[in-house]
């Protein structure tokens, strides 16, 4: 197993929550992050720095 870090952008719902962010990461990018942090908020997008396990099979 390899840990990967990457910044993703998700739509800014203006009323976002932990559940919203994790659901969007799973739905759009098909990842379940080990941890994440908001690094930038713009009008249309939220930029999230993530770390997640990447399968090496």
C-alpha positions as CSV (number, residue, x, y, z in Angstrom):
1,X,0.0,0.0,0.0
2,X,1.3,3.4,-0.9
3,X,0.1,6.7,0.6
4,X,-0.5,9.5,-1.9
5,X,-1.0,13.2,-1.3
6,X,-2.8,15.4,-3.8
7,X,-4.9,18.5,-4.0
8,X,-8.4,18.1,-5.4
9,X,-11.1,20.7,-6.1
10,X,-14.8,20.2,-5.4
11,X,-17.8,22.5,-6.0
12,X,-18.3,25.1,-3.3
13,X,-21.8,24.6,-1.9
14,X,-21.4,27.7,0.3
15,X,-22.7,25.6,3.2
16,X,-20.3,22.7,3.3
17,X,-19.6,20.2,6.0
18,X,-17.2,17.3,6.7
19,X,-19.8,14.9,5.3
20,X,-20.2,17.0,2.1
21,X,-16.4,17.2,1.5
22,X,-15.9,13.5,2.0
23,X,-18.9,12.5,-0.1
24,X,-17.7,14.7,-3.0
25,X,-14.2,13.3,-2.8
26,X,-15.6,9.8,-3.0
27,X,-18.2,10.6,-5.7
28,X,-16.0,12.7,-8.0
29,X,-12.5,11.2,-7.5
30,X,-13.4,7.8,-6.1
31,X,-11.0,8.2,-3.1
32,X,-11.6,7.8,0.6
33,X,-9.1,10.1,2.3
34,X,-7.1,9.1,5.4
35,X,-7.0,12.8,6.1
36,X,-7.7,16.1,4.4
37,X,-7.5,19.8,4.9
38,X,-9.1,22.8,3.1
39,X,-6.2,24.8,1.5
40,X,-8.2,27.4,-0.5
41,X,-11.8,28.5,-0.9
42,X,-12.9,30.3,-4.0
43,X,-16.4,31.3,-5.2
44,X,-17.0,28.2,-7.2
45,X,-14.5,25.6,-5.7
46,X,-13.0,24.4,-2.5
47,X,-9.4,23.1,-2.8
48,X,-8.7,20.1,-0.6
49,X,-5.3,18.6,0.2
50,X,-5.8,14.9,0.7
51,X,-3.8,11.8,1.8
52,X,-5.1,8.5,0.8
53,X,-4.0,4.9,0.4
54,X,-3.3,3.8,-3.2
55,X,-3.4,0.1,-4.0
56,X,-0.2,-1.2,-5.6
57,X,-1.8,-4.4,-6.9
